[in-house]
Every structure is written in C-alpha cells, then in structure tokens.
Amino acid sequence: MRIAVGRFGAESNSFNIESPVSRVEEVISGQELISKNIGKRTVLGGFLDILGSEGITVVPTLSVWWGATGVISKESYEHFKAEMLERIDEAGELDGILLDLHGAMVAENAPDAEGTLLKEVRETVGEKVPIIAVLDAHGNITDLKVEMADALLGYRTNPHIDLYERGKKAAQLMLSLLKSKAKPVMLLKRLPMLGPNLGMSTWAYKEEDEKSLPFVRIINHVLELEKQPGILDISIFIGFPYSDIPECLTSVLVVSQEDSKSASEQIVNKLSEMVWEARREFINVRPLIPVDEAVEMAIKSPEGPIILVDTGDNSGGGAPCDNTVILEALLQKGAEDAVFPIRDPEVVSLAMNSGVGSVIDTSIGGKIDRRFYKPVRVKALVKALFDGKYIIRGPSHGVGYEHVRGNLLPKEYWKKANVGKTALLEVDGVEIIVSEGRVGMEQDYYKCAGVDPSQRKIVVVKSHQAHRASFESIAKRIIEVDTPGCTSPSYKGLTFKNVSRPVFPLDPI
C-alpha cells in the first residue's frame, strides 16, 4: 500500500488587524517531513508510527503551517495549495491520504480554506481513494469538509495534548477501511453556540480539579458511547468563533459504519443535548474578572505568583500581543513585583540602541491594534537585552503534559522558539518584557528574558489555555481577566458579520 501524508493549516482570526498574512511559520516537504516527525508526539508522528509498524509505503507531500494568525493572503494560500496538489498528483497511484489540518483556516479568497483544499485533493485523486484528516478541537466543521473527506477526527483535549494519539487513530482507521473496503458515514450536528473556550477545558494541574470540569465529563461520555458496535469515532469540536464564518460553531461529529446510522443519530442528538445544556456551566467554570478588580485582587493577595490571564490578547489565538490595559492598571494602582509581556518592535529598537542601564522615555504598546487600547507612556530602565531565541523545555502547550506532575521534561519534547529581539524594562516595580514578535506563553520565555515567574508576585500571560501546563504548578491563583481585544472570550468590541443569529452567548437563547 502507498499512503500519502501531509499537513496544511492555520488558525485564522478574522478580527486580526494585521491580515492578510503571507508569512508561514514552517514549510517542510519530502523526506524532511518524515525525519522531523518520526518518533515525535505530533499528528504526523502518529500517522508515521502506525504506517511504519504495518510496513506501509509512506509518500510524504508537504507540511505547511501559517500559525495562529489572521486571514491568509490569497497569494500565499494559492501558492502552497498548488504545491500540495502537485505533490499529490506526482505521487502516482495512492491507496489513501492522511492529512493533518487545523480546521479554522480562512484565506482571502476561501473562507473555508481547508474545505476547499479537500475538494481539490478529491478532484485530484478521485472518489475511490479514502481521505482522512485530523483537525484541531477548534476546527470549524463545514458541510464541504464533511462531503470531501471520508472521515474527520478532532482532538479531544483542550489544551491539546492528544495530537499523537489522534494521528494514530486516524491511521488505524485508514488501514481498517482499506482492508474492509467499506466507506464510513459521517453525521454532523452544529449547535447555535460560539464555543466558550475557557470553560471547555479538559486539563488542570490538580487531578481533582480536572475531574470536576464539565467538558471532561462530556468527553468521558464520548469514550463510552464510542464503544458501541459500528461507531468508528466521535468528536466534539469547540470551534473557533474568531474566524467569523457561518460554521464557526460548536459541533458534534460521529463517524460510523453504513449499517450504524440509527445509533449514530442517537449519539449525535444525545451529545448535542449534553453540550447545549452545559453552555452556561462552561461560561461560569472560569469566570472573567474585570481588569481593575483582577489587578486589585492580585495586589492584595498575601502571596504569589498570581497569574493574570490577558484573554483579549491571546498570543495563541492570533492576537497582536500589544494590549496595554493590564499594564496601565498595574502602574496606576502601584503594583510591585509584577511582570508583564508585550509586543512592541519600536520600543525594542529604542532599548537596543540605548543599551543596558539606560533610561528610555517612550510610549509602549497599543500601536498595532488601536481599536481596543492605547499606548502607555513610561520612563523605563533597560535591565537586559537578548536575541529572543530560546528553548521551551516545557511542559508547554501540546507537549509533555504527562510529565507535568512532578517529573522533568525529556529532551525529545524540547522546542526551539524565537520571539524576535527582546528587552527587559522596569517601571516603578513592574518589569516589562518587550518583544518584536508575539510573546511566549510558557515560563521559559520569561526566564530567558531574565525573570523567574515563580519568584514574582504577579505574572501576566497573554493566553486562553496554553499557559496552563507551564504555570499551574507554580500559581497560587489563576485569574482570567476580561480584557478587550480580538480574542476576547466575552466578544466585547467584536462585530460578527457572518455568524448565523441567534447564537449563544451573543443572544439570549
């Protein structure tokens, strides 16, 4: 058998002011795609392990990832889509195709960018070649994606820690389908709900806290339902509301054998009902706290670290990372022993030119996205400078969670990171880490700038979920702050143009 594998995707935030995006974070192809993923806990690594164990010939195509960013430019999307299709076409006769997609990619000319890719892949290989894709839990599941693929499998964890396992499951399903020659059936049901990402979490540092999470309860039910005869896979997709396409909703998808349609319908309806009934529980499990109240809570806390989560400026959700509202509150309220990250290339350049030990008088932040916040004027001491290249030794988002509780992270989990040139400033007891690129969401980012988060009273992170693996072990408390911005969980200031209404939580339903 000859099975092609590849990766293609982005998490597109349509409210990102920096769109359209042409720059890609990673492009690899051919044998490099295999060498960089074999033995790794990635979706592609899961594909490769199963195919290798069965002696299948793997045909590597292309792996291209734009990252968590804005809408992808037409030119960039069309260029890499054409390369992917060319590689599949040149591969010759294939028995199957396994793809690692995201599911929330939007291009200028293709609101359902990955659905369009699947359509053109199908046109290239024909109807008889099965196509199976693994998608992020934040994937937006369109009718086109369902029509063009034989099976779609979503991550079941948030933060995402089961990429490898879902890759293995997809490859196992592919081999099963090829042996049986049976075509599976997918049944999709979308809910009128913008998935509340903060509350639809499946992980907590304390196991007793994890067991109490409402989405964990539902996923456990998924695992039981999946044991029924004829049921091949079940996914609940949170969706990515910030894509602002008609289908950026929470959805339930069941993959089953042809003769199990009745059971599949019952499961879809049952799980949809469970998710819908839990919608307000999701909202309340990790409530958003107003900025001033959150900062006062952190200052008054007898000990730290208190983690303040800047949810409106989530580095992992396509936000620009230049939100200043928490910084402004920290300075106004006289906070001390606090550290705050922000993106501002102009200030980094000024600090680099001025040098360590100098004092710079400048406006910081609020220059990329001026819709929600403004720059803050500061006189800052330049404490340190570095190139922004560091190693994420973890644990971090997506890797190493099984080692969080009391174990060191093995070297194979380490990842290289680069946030661009970075300066550490200090203003009245508040340290400010200023980077050229989007800021990091793990302790290693702060440490490489010269700050140990475990030794600070107040630590601000620009995130939704991705900080938890790194910070929950040191935090006395984590407070999700209701900040404005293009990843605001309360959607303050965001004008949706394409989502069908009414929809929860924007409307009273």
BELVEN-V962834 format. One record per backbone hydrogen bond with DSSP energy under -0.5 kcal/mol. CO is the residue of the C=O (numbers start at 0). NH is the residue of the N-H. If there is no record, write none. Layout:
co->[CO & CO]
nh->[NH & NH]
This chain:
co->[0 & 1 & 1 & 2 & 3 & 4 & 5 & 6 & 7 & 8 & 8 & 9 & 9 & 10 & 10 & 11 & 12 & 15 & 20 & 25 & 27 & 28 & 28 & 29 & 29 & 30 & 31 & 33 & 33 & 36 & 39 & 40 & 41 & 42 & 43 & 44 & 45 & 46 & 47 & 48 & 49 & 50 & 51 & 55 & 56 & 57 & 58 & 60 & 61 & 62 & 63 & 64 & 64 & 66 & 66 & 68 & 70 & 70 & 71 & 72 & 73 & 74 & 75 & 76 & 77 & 78 & 79 & 80 & 81 & 82 & 83 & 84 & 85 & 86 & 88 & 94 & 95 & 96 & 97 & 98 & 98 & 99 & 101 & 102 & 103 & 104 & 104 & 105 & 106 & 109 & 110 & 111 & 112 & 113 & 114 & 115 & 116 & 117 & 118 & 119 & 120 & 121 & 127 & 129 & 130 & 130 & 131 & 132 & 133 & 134 & 135 & 136 & 136 & 138 & 139 & 141 & 142 & 143 & 144 & 150 & 152 & 157 & 157 & 158 & 161 & 162 & 163 & 164 & 165 & 166 & 167 & 168 & 169 & 170 & 171 & 172 & 173 & 174 & 175 & 176 & 176 & 181 & 184 & 186 & 188 & 190 & 191 & 192 & 192 & 194 & 195 & 198 & 204 & 205 & 205 & 206 & 207 & 208 & 209 & 212 & 213 & 214 & 215 & 216 & 217 & 218 & 219 & 220 & 221 & 223 & 224 & 227 & 229 & 229 & 232 & 234 & 234 & 235 & 236 & 237 & 239 & 240 & 241 & 241 & 244 & 245 & 246 & 249 & 250 & 251 & 252 & 253 & 253 & 254 & 254 & 255 & 256 & 257 & 259 & 260 & 261 & 262 & 263 & 264 & 265 & 266 & 267 & 268 & 269 & 270 & 271 & 272 & 273 & 275 & 277 & 278 & 279 & 280 & 281 & 283 & 288 & 289 & 290 & 291 & 292 & 293 & 294 & 295 & 296 & 304 & 304 & 304 & 305 & 305 & 306 & 306 & 307 & 307 & 308 & 308 & 309 & 310 & 311 & 313 & 313 & 314 & 320 & 321 & 323 & 324 & 325 & 326 & 327 & 328 & 329 & 330 & 336 & 336 & 337 & 338 & 339 & 341 & 341 & 343 & 344 & 345 & 346 & 347 & 348 & 349 & 350 & 354 & 357 & 359 & 359 & 361 & 363 & 367 & 375 & 377 & 377 & 379 & 380 & 380 & 381 & 383 & 385 & 387 & 387 & 389 & 390 & 391 & 395 & 398 & 399 & 400 & 402 & 403 & 407 & 409 & 410 & 414 & 416 & 418 & 420 & 421 & 422 & 422 & 423 & 423 & 424 & 425 & 426 & 428 & 428 & 428 & 429 & 430 & 430 & 431 & 431 & 432 & 432 & 433 & 434 & 441 & 441 & 442 & 443 & 444 & 445 & 445 & 446 & 450 & 451 & 452 & 456 & 457 & 458 & 460 & 460 & 461 & 464 & 466 & 466 & 467 & 470 & 470 & 476 & 477 & 478 & 478 & 479 & 480 & 480 & 484 & 487 & 490 & 491 & 493 & 502 & 503 & 506]
nh->[56 & 94 & 95 & 58 & 97 & 60 & 99 & 63 & 101 & 65 & 66 & 11 & 103 & 12 & 68 & 13 & 15 & 18 & 72 & 64 & 62 & 31 & 32 & 32 & 33 & 34 & 35 & 36 & 37 & 39 & 41 & 163 & 45 & 46 & 47 & 48 & 49 & 50 & 51 & 52 & 53 & 55 & 54 & 57 & 2 & 59 & 4 & 29 & 6 & 27 & 8 & 24 & 25 & 10 & 68 & 12 & 19 & 20 & 107 & 76 & 77 & 78 & 79 & 80 & 81 & 82 & 83 & 84 & 85 & 86 & 87 & 88 & 89 & 90 & 91 & 129 & 3 & 131 & 5 & 100 & 133 & 7 & 135 & 139 & 11 & 112 & 113 & 71 & 109 & 106 & 112 & 115 & 116 & 117 & 118 & 119 & 120 & 121 & 122 & 123 & 124 & 125 & 129 & 96 & 149 & 150 & 98 & 152 & 100 & 154 & 138 & 237 & 238 & 140 & 141 & 145 & 146 & 147 & 148 & 132 & 134 & 201 & 202 & 160 & 165 & 166 & 167 & 168 & 169 & 170 & 171 & 172 & 173 & 174 & 175 & 176 & 177 & 178 & 179 & 180 & 181 & 183 & 255 & 253 & 251 & 192 & 503 & 194 & 249 & 196 & 199 & 200 & 206 & 208 & 209 & 210 & 211 & 211 & 212 & 216 & 217 & 218 & 219 & 220 & 221 & 222 & 223 & 224 & 225 & 226 & 227 & 230 & 231 & 256 & 254 & 236 & 252 & 237 & 250 & 194 & 242 & 243 & 13 & 14 & 247 & 499 & 248 & 190 & 236 & 188 & 234 & 186 & 255 & 231 & 232 & 184 & 259 & 260 & 263 & 264 & 265 & 266 & 267 & 268 & 269 & 270 & 271 & 272 & 273 & 274 & 275 & 276 & 277 & 278 & 281 & 282 & 283 & 284 & 285 & 286 & 481 & 293 & 294 & 295 & 296 & 297 & 298 & 299 & 300 & 306 & 475 & 476 & 307 & 458 & 308 & 478 & 309 & 460 & 310 & 480 & 312 & 313 & 486 & 316 & 318 & 317 & 342 & 365 & 327 & 328 & 329 & 330 & 331 & 332 & 334 & 333 & 456 & 457 & 430 & 459 & 432 & 343 & 434 & 347 & 348 & 349 & 350 & 351 & 352 & 353 & 354 & 357 & 381 & 361 & 379 & 377 & 375 & 369 & 363 & 361 & 379 & 359 & 382 & 425 & 356 & 423 & 421 & 389 & 418 & 416 & 392 & 414 & 398 & 395 & 402 & 403 & 406 & 405 & 409 & 412 & 413 & 391 & 389 & 436 & 435 & 385 & 424 & 433 & 382 & 383 & 431 & 380 & 429 & 336 & 337 & 430 & 426 & 339 & 432 & 424 & 433 & 341 & 434 & 422 & 343 & 444 & 445 & 446 & 447 & 448 & 448 & 450 & 449 & 452 & 454 & 455 & 305 & 338 & 307 & 309 & 462 & 314 & 467 & 469 & 470 & 471 & 473 & 474 & 306 & 479 & 308 & 480 & 288 & 310 & 482 & 487 & 490 & 493 & 484 & 495 & 506 & 193 & 508]
